[in-house]
Amino acid sequence: MATRTDRIEATALAGAPFGAELSVPLGHALSDADGKELRRLLAVHQLLLVRGGMAADQHLSLIRSFGRVLKEGPRRRLHAPRPPGMTEMLYLSNVREDGVNGNDELLFHHEFAYLSTPVQGLSLYAEEIAAGVPTTRFASGLGGYQKLNEADQQRVRALQALFVANYSFTDRNRDLSSDPAWPRAVHPVAFPHPITGEWTLFVNPTQTDRILGLPEEESEALLTRLFDAVYAPDNIYEHAWTEGDLVVWDNRSLAHARRHNDTGAARTLRRIVFGEKSPWEEWPNSVPDPFVGTIETN
């Protein structure tokens, strides 16, 4: 099924639980009406795929139609002030000198969910992809919510969860074992999407510490049911990268993950994120620094 305006067309991804392939004119300036339609399509489909390649300036221009492009720092020491070299483009790469997260495994997470204002969406463009590069997986909170029975749907609408900064990408980050200076945030366990009004779950196995107001055993039991719903195999889209692919996704409704790049095959993805606030606009600028080393900005 395709939806279209005069210049934009979206066709649902065949065999996928969500997502659409997007046709958009890259050589022309997009109007405010185009931007509104792109934001609607992203909310409805949760993930948009553009094939065929685009230059960096075209990538940046397109993402500006979705929202405010947020600057990021490529690396920072834990607790350090805002990093130098803030950029609108970050490279996830194992071959570029300025690349980050080149081969690392990433369990399912929402970008910057441990801040009070997580980014609204992300985009990755495949600049260099060699054979054997891992896929990127996406899981839908909207689909997970729809899998719940009515009692659990009603229950989660009134609950909140604590999120802890994911300085480990392969384990569950817990409040009591994390540095007290690391960022934390409280978010609803489920909320209506601001564009579609559809209810979506917002929990993930990397950053969600617990559901507030519940005894630990009850919190863990409910989180297990929610994780089972969101991360069910039929609720996951797995994207196999081809050079020239651009994937844009809604961080409010989708969590993403990646397996370890065991072969070390060349992989470079250009990343641009968008939303209301840059992560560094909410990050503490001056706190004690007992940590030695560097961390990634994910």
Backbone bond lengths (Angstrom), bond angles and torsions (degrees), N, CA, C in turn:
res aa  C-N    CA-C-N  psi(-1)  N-CA   C-N-CA  omega(-1)  CA-C   N-CA-C  phi
1 M - - - 1.470 - - 1.530 108.83 -
2 A 1.321 116.95 134.04 1.455 121.65 -178.46 1.524 110.27 -116.79
3 T 1.324 115.77 142.54 1.454 121.18 169.54 1.512 106.91 -117.14
4 R 1.365 117.61 148.03 1.454 118.10 -173.64 1.516 111.06 -151.62
5 T 1.335 114.60 151.26 1.452 121.93 162.46 1.523 104.86 -110.65
6 D 1.313 117.46 -167.48 1.458 119.75 179.33 1.524 111.32 -62.61
7 R 1.344 117.42 -28.92 1.465 119.12 -172.94 1.520 113.88 -126.53
8 I 1.320 117.80 -5.20 1.459 121.13 -175.46 1.520 109.20 -127.58
9 E 1.308 115.65 133.86 1.461 120.78 178.13 1.521 109.53 -134.19
10 A 1.327 117.46 137.88 1.462 122.69 177.26 1.521 108.80 -128.00
11 T 1.337 116.12 128.02 1.455 122.41 -179.71 1.517 108.81 -121.00
12 A 1.318 117.21 125.98 1.463 121.90 -176.59 1.525 110.44 -55.27
13 L 1.335 116.66 140.07 1.456 121.81 178.60 1.524 109.59 -69.15
14 A 1.305 116.47 125.77 1.460 121.16 -177.50 1.519 110.73 -64.76
15 G 1.325 116.74 130.72 1.454 121.93 175.67 1.515 115.33 75.26
16 A 1.320 118.00 4.47 1.469 121.52 -179.08 1.527 109.89 -103.57
17 P 1.339 118.72 148.28 1.463 120.33 -179.84 1.523 113.37 -71.86
18 F 1.317 117.24 -15.66 1.464 122.45 177.97 1.528 107.16 -162.76
19 G 1.327 116.24 174.28 1.457 120.10 177.59 1.510 112.28 101.69
20 A 1.345 116.39 154.09 1.453 122.51 179.68 1.516 109.36 -147.65
21 E 1.336 115.13 148.55 1.460 120.20 172.49 1.523 108.03 -87.91
22 L 1.317 115.85 131.55 1.459 122.33 -171.37 1.521 110.05 -108.38
23 S 1.325 115.92 133.22 1.457 122.50 170.69 1.515 107.17 -111.53
24 V 1.335 116.54 119.90 1.457 121.27 -175.69 1.519 108.87 -143.36
25 P 1.336 118.96 139.76 1.465 120.89 -178.09 1.533 111.12 -75.46
26 L 1.330 116.62 108.89 1.458 120.61 -176.63 1.520 112.72 -82.15
27 G 1.313 116.98 -20.48 1.461 119.39 -176.67 1.508 114.15 -87.37
28 H 1.319 117.90 4.66 1.465 121.24 -177.37 1.529 109.52 -129.71
29 A 1.318 115.39 149.98 1.467 120.14 176.96 1.523 109.30 -65.43
30 L 1.326 115.92 137.00 1.452 120.81 179.00 1.524 109.67 -90.49
31 S 1.316 116.22 138.84 1.456 121.63 -177.87 1.518 110.65 -84.27
32 D 1.326 116.30 172.45 1.465 120.47 175.32 1.524 110.52 -61.29
33 A 1.337 116.39 -36.69 1.463 119.93 178.16 1.528 110.70 -65.91
34 D 1.339 116.80 -38.40 1.464 120.60 175.54 1.522 110.46 -61.29
35 G 1.320 115.75 -44.45 1.458 119.86 179.96 1.519 111.63 -62.05
36 K 1.308 117.15 -42.35 1.463 120.68 178.82 1.523 110.39 -62.11
37 E 1.346 116.78 -40.60 1.456 120.06 179.29 1.519 111.04 -68.45
38 L 1.326 118.44 -38.20 1.464 120.60 177.66 1.524 110.72 -62.87
39 R 1.321 116.71 -41.73 1.467 119.91 179.32 1.524 110.94 -66.03
40 R 1.332 116.82 -36.94 1.466 120.29 177.10 1.520 110.49 -65.83
41 L 1.317 116.74 -45.39 1.455 120.53 -179.00 1.525 111.29 -62.80
42 L 1.317 116.81 -38.88 1.465 119.82 178.55 1.526 110.51 -64.96
43 A 1.335 117.02 -41.78 1.470 120.15 179.27 1.523 111.10 -65.13
44 V 1.313 117.18 -40.05 1.466 121.36 -177.39 1.524 111.23 -72.09
45 H 1.337 116.64 -46.72 1.466 121.14 -174.51 1.530 112.93 -92.37
46 Q 1.320 117.43 -17.62 1.469 125.22 177.89 1.533 113.25 74.19
47 L 1.323 117.70 -29.79 1.470 122.82 179.89 1.516 108.57 -144.44
48 L 1.335 115.97 134.80 1.461 121.80 178.34 1.525 109.18 -123.48
49 L 1.323 116.11 135.43 1.459 123.14 -179.24 1.522 109.16 -116.96
50 V 1.337 116.17 126.47 1.464 122.38 174.71 1.519 107.22 -115.80
51 R 1.313 116.77 124.19 1.464 121.33 -178.99 1.536 110.07 -106.26
52 G 1.323 115.06 162.25 1.459 119.60 170.15 1.505 115.94 107.08
53 G 1.326 117.89 -9.07 1.455 120.01 175.44 1.518 113.72 94.09
54 M 1.325 115.03 149.41 1.455 121.91 176.16 1.517 109.37 -160.72
55 A 1.310 116.04 149.73 1.457 121.78 176.90 1.530 109.91 -73.37
56 A 1.327 115.55 163.89 1.465 120.38 -178.05 1.523 111.50 -60.77
57 D 1.343 117.80 -39.42 1.460 119.42 -179.34 1.524 111.45 -68.75
58 Q 1.339 117.30 -31.91 1.463 120.60 175.80 1.524 110.74 -69.44
59 H 1.326 116.64 -40.23 1.462 121.68 176.15 1.525 109.80 -58.31
60 L 1.315 116.16 -49.61 1.465 121.15 -178.32 1.526 110.90 -62.61
61 S 1.312 117.28 -43.78 1.463 120.93 -179.32 1.523 110.95 -62.76
62 L 1.329 116.89 -42.68 1.455 120.12 179.93 1.524 111.43 -63.13
63 I 1.327 117.51 -44.70 1.469 120.25 -177.14 1.519 110.96 -67.06
64 R 1.305 118.48 -29.19 1.466 120.27 176.32 1.522 111.81 -62.98
65 S 1.332 117.64 -20.83 1.458 120.19 176.44 1.527 111.88 -73.44
66 F 1.334 116.82 -19.97 1.462 121.06 -179.73 1.526 112.18 -87.73
67 G 1.333 117.87 -23.58 1.458 120.25 -177.68 1.513 111.31 162.54
68 R 1.305 115.36 -171.93 1.463 121.60 179.30 1.528 110.06 -68.81
69 V 1.320 116.91 121.78 1.456 120.94 175.61 1.523 108.77 -72.59
70 L 1.336 116.32 130.29 1.460 122.33 -173.48 1.514 110.65 -104.65
71 K 1.319 115.53 130.81 1.456 120.23 177.99 1.524 110.33 -77.81
72 E 1.337 114.83 147.85 1.455 121.68 178.93 1.515 109.26 -134.28
73 G 1.338 115.50 161.95 1.453 120.95 171.81 1.507 109.43 -103.39
74 P 1.339 118.74 141.17 1.466 120.22 -176.15 1.521 113.88 -66.38
75 R 1.317 118.09 -35.43 1.462 122.94 177.12 1.519 108.35 -151.85
76 R 1.322 115.32 158.11 1.465 118.38 174.33 1.509 108.49 -156.27
77 R 1.300 116.28 150.92 1.452 120.96 171.21 1.516 107.79 -76.70
78 L 1.309 115.05 143.68 1.452 119.61 179.16 1.522 110.20 -56.28
79 H 1.325 116.37 131.09 1.464 124.86 179.09 1.527 114.11 73.53
80 A 1.320 118.31 0.74 1.461 119.02 -178.53 1.527 109.88 -72.00
81 P 1.337 117.51 160.82 1.468 119.60 175.13 1.512 111.00 -62.43
82 R 1.323 115.54 174.57 1.455 120.77 -178.83 1.531 109.94 -49.75
83 P 1.334 117.99 130.38 1.461 120.14 -173.14 1.515 112.37 -70.50
84 P 1.340 117.01 152.12 1.467 119.73 174.40 1.522 110.16 -73.67
85 G 1.306 115.91 168.07 1.456 119.99 174.92 1.505 113.44 68.95
86 M 1.338 117.72 35.68 1.456 120.04 177.56 1.520 109.70 -58.52
87 T 1.313 116.70 136.48 1.452 120.48 -173.39 1.517 110.65 -140.85
88 E 1.323 115.70 151.89 1.459 120.15 176.30 1.523 111.72 -82.97
89 M 1.329 116.81 -12.26 1.464 121.46 179.78 1.517 109.54 -125.41
90 L 1.312 115.22 127.74 1.459 122.30 177.19 1.523 107.10 -119.05
91 Y 1.330 117.37 144.44 1.461 120.51 -177.25 1.527 110.54 -112.16
92 L 1.321 115.49 119.68 1.452 121.64 170.84 1.522 105.74 -88.47
93 S 1.321 116.19 106.49 1.461 118.33 -168.57 1.513 111.22 -155.64
94 N 1.332 115.42 144.85 1.462 121.01 173.46 1.522 111.41 -106.90
95 V 1.338 117.00 9.88 1.461 120.27 179.58 1.526 113.14 -125.38
96 R 1.306 118.64 -21.51 1.467 121.50 176.86 1.521 109.96 -84.88
97 E 1.319 116.92 144.40 1.467 120.77 178.61 1.522 111.04 -64.97
98 D 1.313 117.16 -31.95 1.466 120.49 -179.84 1.520 112.27 -94.06
99 G 1.324 118.33 10.79 1.454 121.55 -178.27 1.518 112.89 -76.68
100 V 1.327 116.91 152.07 1.463 122.83 177.36 1.529 108.68 -127.56
101 N 1.338 115.27 160.07 1.472 121.40 176.70 1.524 112.31 49.59
102 G 1.322 115.75 44.37 1.452 119.85 -172.69 1.511 115.40 -61.86
103 N 1.330 117.42 -52.55 1.461 121.37 -176.15 1.520 113.10 -119.83
104 D 1.331 117.38 0.18 1.461 121.60 -169.81 1.520 112.56 -65.87
105 E 1.329 114.97 146.97 1.461 120.84 168.74 1.521 108.90 -77.51
106 L 1.313 116.48 140.74 1.455 122.51 176.08 1.514 108.36 -128.34
107 L 1.333 117.11 116.04 1.462 119.85 173.41 1.530 109.26 -71.89
108 F 1.328 115.97 167.29 1.457 119.82 -178.02 1.527 110.92 -57.61
109 H 1.325 114.92 132.83 1.462 121.18 179.20 1.522 108.72 -158.61
110 H 1.342 115.62 162.27 1.455 122.86 169.55 1.526 107.36 -103.81
111 E 1.299 116.21 136.52 1.464 119.13 -175.45 1.528 111.25 -62.76
112 F 1.338 115.40 123.72 1.463 123.11 176.38 1.532 112.90 56.31
113 A 1.335 116.99 36.88 1.461 119.94 177.48 1.518 111.82 -67.81
114 Y 1.328 117.31 -15.36 1.469 120.87 179.02 1.521 112.34 -84.13
115 L 1.327 118.59 4.54 1.459 122.99 172.80 1.527 109.02 -107.03
116 S 1.324 116.50 157.05 1.460 119.83 -174.94 1.525 112.50 -67.08
117 T 1.341 116.73 -24.23 1.461 120.66 177.69 1.520 108.91 -126.75
118 P 1.338 118.84 84.68 1.464 119.86 176.77 1.535 110.85 -60.88
119 V 1.313 116.42 156.12 1.462 118.85 177.50 1.529 109.07 -62.80
120 Q 1.332 116.17 148.86 1.461 120.44 -179.12 1.521 111.91 -75.38
121 G 1.326 116.38 -36.41 1.453 118.23 -177.16 1.509 111.77 -160.19
122 L 1.321 115.16 165.78 1.457 122.58 -179.41 1.517 109.21 -134.08
123 S 1.328 114.30 159.83 1.459 120.07 173.81 1.513 108.85 -140.35
124 L 1.339 115.76 141.86 1.457 122.98 175.17 1.519 108.46 -129.71
125 Y 1.328 114.42 131.34 1.460 120.99 177.73 1.521 109.17 -117.39
126 A 1.326 117.07 129.15 1.464 122.65 -174.92 1.522 110.59 -84.01
127 E 1.340 115.65 102.85 1.465 120.43 177.84 1.524 111.72 -84.88
128 E 1.332 116.70 -42.87 1.462 120.75 -179.54 1.522 108.93 -140.61
129 I 1.308 116.49 121.66 1.463 122.41 -177.82 1.523 108.27 -135.34
130 A 1.323 116.77 116.04 1.459 121.57 176.72 1.523 109.53 -97.27
131 A 1.312 115.90 164.70 1.463 120.78 178.15 1.525 110.18 -60.28
132 G 1.319 116.21 139.29 1.454 121.34 177.18 1.513 115.21 92.32
133 V 1.331 117.77 0.55 1.466 120.52 178.87 1.528 109.37 -68.78
134 P 1.346 118.35 135.85 1.473 119.91 -178.85 1.528 112.42 -62.92
135 T 1.298 114.62 151.63 1.460 120.41 172.97 1.529 109.59 -72.71
136 T 1.331 115.66 165.79 1.462 122.05 168.71 1.518 107.46 -108.83
137 R 1.330 116.64 131.91 1.452 121.82 -176.57 1.527 110.36 -108.44
138 F 1.323 114.94 144.94 1.452 122.09 -179.13 1.528 108.87 -129.77
139 A 1.326 117.02 137.24 1.463 122.79 179.63 1.523 108.85 -125.27
140 S 1.328 116.19 138.69 1.457 121.84 -171.42 1.520 112.65 -99.15
141 G 1.329 115.86 121.94 1.455 120.23 172.58 1.511 112.10 -68.28
142 L 1.332 117.19 -30.34 1.463 120.56 177.08 1.529 109.76 -66.30
143 G 1.331 116.44 -46.93 1.457 119.68 177.84 1.515 111.79 -63.64
144 G 1.348 116.54 -37.19 1.458 119.96 178.10 1.514 111.85 -63.82
145 Y 1.328 116.89 -42.41 1.467 120.30 178.81 1.521 110.70 -60.64
146 Q 1.320 116.53 -41.36 1.459 120.66 -178.48 1.526 112.27 -66.99
147 K 1.325 117.85 -21.39 1.458 121.60 178.01 1.529 112.65 -78.82
148 L 1.324 118.01 -17.23 1.462 121.35 -177.33 1.523 110.90 -73.76
149 N 1.336 115.48 152.21 1.463 118.04 171.84 1.530 108.76 -72.52
150 E 1.311 115.51 165.64 1.468 119.95 -173.71 1.520 112.14 -60.93
151 A 1.323 117.37 -36.69 1.465 120.55 -179.18 1.524 110.58 -63.69
152 D 1.334 116.98 -44.90 1.460 119.65 179.51 1.528 111.13 -68.98
153 Q 1.328 117.40 -34.69 1.462 119.52 176.43 1.526 110.95 -59.90
154 Q 1.320 115.98 -47.18 1.456 119.61 179.88 1.531 111.18 -65.71
155 R 1.313 116.46 -36.59 1.462 120.06 -177.18 1.524 111.44 -67.35
156 V 1.331 117.40 -46.73 1.463 119.29 -173.54 1.522 111.93 -69.85
157 R 1.312 118.11 -19.62 1.462 119.82 179.16 1.522 112.09 -63.82
158 A 1.307 116.35 -21.71 1.472 120.22 -176.73 1.521 112.96 -104.62
159 L 1.338 117.97 7.19 1.461 120.74 -173.03 1.525 111.78 -109.85
160 Q 1.335 114.46 156.39 1.458 122.10 175.96 1.523 109.21 -127.32
161 A 1.330 115.72 154.59 1.462 121.14 179.91 1.517 110.19 -127.83
162 L 1.340 115.27 152.39 1.454 122.41 175.77 1.527 108.95 -95.88
163 F 1.334 116.03 130.87 1.459 122.80 178.45 1.527 109.49 -112.84
164 V 1.331 115.58 138.16 1.461 122.52 -176.38 1.528 108.34 -119.76
165 A 1.321 116.17 142.27 1.465 121.16 -179.01 1.522 111.15 -53.87
166 N 1.349 115.55 133.25 1.463 119.84 -175.88 1.522 110.95 -94.34
167 Y 1.334 115.56 77.29 1.461 120.25 174.38 1.520 111.20 -81.40
168 S 1.311 117.32 -9.47 1.455 121.99 162.93 1.517 106.76 -110.37
169 F 1.328 117.27 128.06 1.453 120.94 -177.48 1.521 112.71 -97.24
170 T 1.332 116.14 -3.26 1.470 119.10 -175.98 1.526 112.29 -120.40
171 D 1.322 118.29 7.98 1.463 122.83 179.18 1.517 109.09 -138.41
172 R 1.306 115.32 166.58 1.452 121.03 173.81 1.522 108.44 -78.38
173 N 1.303 117.42 124.05 1.455 122.51 179.12 1.526 109.08 -85.83
174 R 1.311 116.69 126.66 1.468 121.33 -173.74 1.511 110.98 -114.92
175 D 1.312 115.21 148.07 1.455 122.56 -176.04 1.531 111.85 -60.21
176 L 1.326 117.14 -49.71 1.464 120.55 -172.19 1.527 113.07 -70.63
177 S 1.326 117.67 -23.46 1.462 119.67 -178.42 1.522 112.99 -101.06
178 S 1.330 118.15 3.47 1.461 122.16 -179.46 1.519 110.41 -100.37
179 D 1.318 115.69 150.27 1.459 122.03 176.07 1.528 109.07 -52.47
180 P 1.338 119.12 127.90 1.466 120.17 -178.58 1.514 113.85 -61.90
181 A 1.348 118.27 -17.81 1.463 120.28 178.11 1.522 112.66 -84.61
182 W 1.330 117.93 -9.58 1.460 119.89 179.40 1.522 110.25 -70.60
183 P 1.314 117.87 150.61 1.473 120.39 -177.38 1.524 112.68 -64.89
184 R 1.321 114.80 147.40 1.456 124.64 174.18 1.518 108.19 -141.89
185 A 1.323 115.86 153.76 1.463 119.67 177.56 1.515 109.49 -151.48
186 V 1.330 115.59 155.13 1.456 122.57 176.68 1.524 108.42 -111.18
187 H 1.341 115.82 130.68 1.464 121.32 178.81 1.527 109.63 -134.94
188 P 1.336 117.35 156.06 1.463 119.65 173.79 1.527 110.95 -61.49
189 V 1.306 116.62 143.72 1.461 121.29 175.43 1.530 110.36 -67.79
190 A 1.318 116.60 -31.94 1.464 121.98 175.77 1.519 108.14 -144.24
191 F 1.320 116.28 147.48 1.462 120.38 -179.82 1.531 109.29 -153.26
192 P 1.338 117.55 154.71 1.461 119.78 174.87 1.523 109.73 -78.38
193 H 1.330 116.47 131.92 1.458 119.49 180.00 1.524 109.50 -60.40
194 P 1.333 118.91 135.16 1.467 120.74 -174.37 1.519 114.49 -63.92
195 I 1.328 118.69 -18.47 1.466 120.63 179.44 1.516 111.62 -99.89
196 T 1.328 117.35 -48.23 1.470 120.39 -174.84 1.522 113.33 -91.84
197 G 1.333 117.77 -23.17 1.454 121.18 -174.07 1.515 113.91 77.84
198 E 1.340 117.62 -1.66 1.462 121.42 178.51 1.530 109.97 -72.88
199 W 1.341 116.49 136.12 1.454 120.28 179.53 1.522 110.61 -74.42
200 T 1.319 116.08 137.96 1.456 121.55 -179.98 1.520 109.76 -135.27
201 L 1.318 116.21 143.59 1.461 120.85 173.56 1.517 109.74 -80.10
202 F 1.316 115.84 145.79 1.464 121.35 178.53 1.528 107.88 -132.48
203 V 1.331 115.85 79.29 1.463 123.23 176.13 1.526 107.14 -144.37
204 N 1.315 116.13 151.57 1.462 118.68 176.39 1.527 109.76 -152.30
205 P 1.337 117.65 156.40 1.473 120.75 -173.14 1.520 114.91 -80.41
206 T 1.321 118.77 0.65 1.459 121.18 178.27 1.518 112.17 -99.28
207 Q 1.319 117.60 -40.98 1.465 121.31 -170.17 1.529 114.43 -112.28
208 T 1.333 118.90 -19.04 1.463 120.55 -176.56 1.522 110.32 -79.75
209 D 1.335 116.16 112.97 1.469 120.13 -178.88 1.521 111.33 -81.01
210 R 1.328 116.98 -50.40 1.463 119.35 -176.32 1.521 109.50 -166.65
211 I 1.319 115.06 165.12 1.463 121.94 172.83 1.521 107.46 -93.08
212 L 1.288 115.91 124.51 1.461 121.13 -174.24 1.527 111.12 -70.39
213 G 1.336 114.47 144.39 1.457 120.77 176.25 1.509 114.73 85.04
214 L 1.343 117.89 -1.70 1.459 120.75 178.63 1.524 109.85 -111.86
215 P 1.323 118.15 146.23 1.468 120.00 171.28 1.529 109.13 -57.49
216 E 1.337 116.20 152.24 1.458 120.35 -173.84 1.527 112.18 -55.04
217 E 1.325 117.00 -45.71 1.463 119.67 -177.42 1.530 111.21 -63.12
218 E 1.329 116.62 -40.20 1.457 120.30 179.56 1.527 111.05 -69.65
219 S 1.335 115.94 -39.52 1.466 120.38 176.62 1.519 110.97 -60.47
220 E 1.320 116.91 -46.60 1.467 120.52 -178.93 1.529 111.58 -64.74
221 A 1.323 116.89 -38.66 1.464 120.04 179.75 1.525 111.09 -65.08
222 L 1.331 115.94 -42.26 1.461 118.98 179.21 1.524 110.95 -69.01
223 L 1.327 117.66 -42.94 1.462 119.92 177.94 1.528 111.30 -59.64
224 T 1.314 116.85 -38.14 1.465 119.77 177.96 1.518 110.67 -60.29
225 R 1.330 117.11 -43.76 1.464 120.22 178.26 1.529 111.06 -64.15
226 L 1.322 116.37 -40.06 1.465 119.74 -179.39 1.525 110.81 -68.37
227 F 1.344 116.93 -42.95 1.466 119.82 177.30 1.529 110.39 -61.76
228 D 1.335 116.92 -41.18 1.466 120.30 179.11 1.525 110.91 -59.85
229 A 1.331 116.40 -36.46 1.468 120.07 -179.15 1.524 111.51 -74.18
230 V 1.333 116.16 -49.59 1.471 119.73 -175.77 1.525 111.51 -67.61
231 Y 1.329 117.03 -39.73 1.460 120.81 -172.17 1.533 112.68 -103.07
232 A 1.341 115.51 23.55 1.461 119.91 172.26 1.529 109.10 -64.21
233 P 1.329 117.99 144.20 1.473 120.34 -176.92 1.524 113.97 -54.61
234 D 1.330 117.84 -35.25 1.463 119.37 -178.46 1.520 112.89 -81.94
235 N 1.345 117.27 4.87 1.459 122.40 177.30 1.526 111.14 -114.08
236 I 1.319 116.79 17.36 1.464 122.74 -176.67 1.520 109.81 -121.93
237 Y 1.327 115.74 133.55 1.459 122.19 170.64 1.518 108.20 -106.47
238 E 1.324 116.62 129.97 1.456 122.17 -177.61 1.523 107.98 -113.24
239 H 1.331 116.23 116.62 1.465 119.91 -176.17 1.524 110.72 -98.73
240 A 1.327 115.28 119.06 1.464 121.94 174.43 1.523 107.88 -90.83
241 W 1.320 116.28 117.37 1.456 121.51 -170.85 1.522 112.96 -74.45
242 T 1.331 114.66 140.07 1.455 124.05 168.05 1.520 107.07 -126.81
243 E 1.318 117.29 140.50 1.467 119.38 179.11 1.531 109.79 -54.53
244 G 1.328 115.26 134.73 1.460 121.06 -177.41 1.508 114.08 96.23
245 D 1.339 118.13 -4.14 1.475 120.96 176.08 1.525 110.05 -76.56
246 L 1.313 116.02 136.85 1.462 122.62 167.37 1.517 107.53 -118.70
247 V 1.331 117.16 124.42 1.462 122.47 175.76 1.521 108.14 -115.43
248 V 1.323 116.05 126.10 1.465 123.16 176.43 1.520 106.77 -117.66
249 W 1.338 117.45 130.59 1.470 118.03 179.65 1.516 111.69 -138.00
250 D 1.325 113.25 157.24 1.462 123.18 -178.28 1.527 107.90 -87.34
251 N 1.325 116.76 112.06 1.461 122.13 -177.34 1.523 112.08 -70.30
252 R 1.327 116.90 -16.19 1.463 120.30 179.50 1.517 112.06 -77.85
253 S 1.330 117.02 -28.09 1.456 119.66 -176.97 1.524 113.52 -113.99
254 L 1.328 118.69 -14.57 1.458 121.30 -178.79 1.518 111.52 -121.60
255 A 1.335 115.75 136.01 1.462 122.68 165.52 1.523 107.53 -99.81
256 H 1.337 116.92 155.70 1.457 119.44 -178.34 1.520 110.52 -133.89
257 A 1.331 115.26 159.76 1.461 121.37 -175.83 1.519 109.01 -154.67
258 R 1.353 114.60 164.84 1.459 120.29 177.55 1.514 109.28 -153.50
259 R 1.322 116.58 137.88 1.460 120.73 175.25 1.517 110.18 -76.93
260 H 1.337 115.65 163.33 1.456 120.74 178.89 1.525 110.21 -64.83
261 N 1.318 115.67 140.12 1.465 121.11 178.08 1.532 108.15 -83.35
262 D 1.324 115.86 81.12 1.466 120.92 -172.27 1.518 112.98 -62.54
263 T 1.317 117.79 -34.32 1.463 120.68 -175.75 1.524 112.31 -80.43
264 G 1.335 116.93 -16.63 1.463 119.59 -174.72 1.510 112.93 71.20
265 A 1.347 117.48 17.52 1.462 121.27 179.57 1.527 110.13 -58.67
266 A 1.327 115.97 144.13 1.465 121.43 -176.31 1.523 110.62 -59.08
267 R 1.319 114.56 133.35 1.470 120.57 -176.72 1.518 108.36 -150.50
268 T 1.323 116.79 119.35 1.456 121.39 175.53 1.522 108.79 -135.27
269 L 1.333 115.32 117.53 1.456 122.51 176.99 1.524 108.69 -118.17
270 R 1.313 116.44 127.57 1.469 122.09 177.30 1.520 108.42 -87.05
271 R 1.322 116.60 125.75 1.462 120.57 -173.58 1.521 111.41 -114.92
272 I 1.336 115.64 133.79 1.464 123.28 171.68 1.521 106.86 -133.55
273 V 1.334 116.89 131.10 1.463 121.10 -179.92 1.524 109.20 -115.58
274 F 1.335 115.50 159.35 1.455 119.53 -178.00 1.517 109.92 -144.12
275 G 1.332 115.42 156.57 1.453 120.55 -179.31 1.505 111.60 163.98
276 E 1.325 116.14 -153.92 1.460 121.50 -176.07 1.523 112.30 -91.10
277 K 1.345 116.83 -42.64 1.459 120.64 -174.59 1.519 110.27 -133.66
278 S 1.327 115.21 138.90 1.449 119.89 172.42 1.525 109.34 -67.69
279 P 1.337 117.67 145.18 1.467 119.31 176.43 1.515 112.43 -52.50
280 W 1.324 117.23 -36.38 1.476 119.25 -176.50 1.524 112.27 -75.66
281 E 1.335 117.84 -13.88 1.461 120.34 174.82 1.527 111.27 -75.79
282 E 1.331 116.81 -15.81 1.461 120.91 178.49 1.518 112.32 -112.18
283 W 1.306 117.14 -9.32 1.463 120.56 -174.59 1.529 110.01 -77.13
284 P 1.334 118.25 141.56 1.472 119.12 176.88 1.516 110.77 -62.62
285 N 1.321 116.63 131.72 1.466 121.63 -176.20 1.518 113.30 -89.28
286 S 1.325 117.23 -21.60 1.455 118.56 -175.64 1.518 109.82 -148.61
287 V 1.329 116.13 99.40 1.458 122.18 176.21 1.517 107.58 -140.55
288 P 1.330 119.06 160.89 1.464 120.34 179.74 1.521 110.95 -56.60
289 D 1.307 116.58 149.04 1.459 121.77 -175.93 1.515 110.90 -124.00
290 P 1.348 117.54 83.56 1.460 120.19 178.87 1.524 113.11 -85.07
291 F 1.336 115.84 -5.07 1.465 120.70 -172.17 1.523 110.15 -93.54
292 V 1.301 116.84 139.20 1.453 121.42 178.09 1.519 107.58 -114.75
293 G 1.317 117.20 125.59 1.450 120.26 178.57 1.516 110.86 130.90
294 T 1.317 116.41 -166.76 1.449 122.04 -179.15 1.503 108.84 -128.63
295 I 1.320 114.74 158.55 1.457 120.45 175.18 1.517 108.34 -133.79
296 E 1.308 115.98 161.98 1.454 120.59 175.27 1.526 108.57 -83.72
297 T 1.326 115.39 165.16 1.456 120.36 -176.19 1.512 112.52 -95.54
298 N 1.306 118.60 32.60 1.460 120.05 -177.14 1.523 110.91 -99.91
